[in-house]
Amino acid sequence: MISLPQVIISMALFFVLFFGIAFILNMLLKTTWLMVVLYPFVIFAIVDKVSTTMYFTNPSTAFSKLLTGLVHIHTADILMLGFGWIGAIVAGFVIRNLRRSGYSMF
């Protein structure tokens, strides 16, 4: 069982981690919402506990394990992954506002 301080710290870490990843990815690829679109695939990779190649070699088993993993996810995990997604969304807004302000490198 995870304690409340651990959940709060993990939520902050996921927010900062995915804000940074999304910001750098958006800046380098000159996109705004790429990480927001890719984030569900990151969640699937965390939750499914199978190899990515299994989706091509044995898709029925892989998708059933993914569905099982998504159904059995805990509230603390939902909060942490949700804050990571919020961090990616905030990074998109920051990049968009920086571009509107005239920063051409973003």
Secondary structure as the mmCIF struct_conf table of DSSP 4:
data_model
#
loop_
_struct_conf.conf_type_id
_struct_conf.id
_struct_conf.beg_label_comp_id
_struct_conf.beg_label_asym_id
_struct_conf.beg_label_seq_id
_struct_conf.end_label_comp_id
_struct_conf.end_label_asym_id
_struct_conf.end_label_seq_id
HELX_RH_AL_P HELX_RH_AL_P1 LEU A 4 LEU A 29
TURN_TY1_P TURN_TY1_P1 LYS A 30 LYS A 30
BEND BEND1 THR A 32 TRP A 33
HELX_RH_AL_P HELX_RH_AL_P2 LEU A 34 ASP A 48
BEND BEND2 VAL A 50 VAL A 50
TURN_TY1_P TURN_TY1_P2 THR A 52 THR A 53
HELX_RH_AL_P HELX_RH_AL_P3 MET A 54 THR A 57
BEND BEND3 ASN A 58 ASN A 58
HELX_RH_AL_P HELX_RH_AL_P4 PRO A 59 VAL A 71
TURN_TY1_P TURN_TY1_P3 HIS A 72 HIS A 72
HELX_RH_AL_P HELX_RH_AL_P5 THR A 75 ARG A 100
TURN_TY1_P TURN_TY1_P4 SER A 101 GLY A 102
TURN_TY1_P TURN_TY1_P5 SER A 104 MET A 105
#
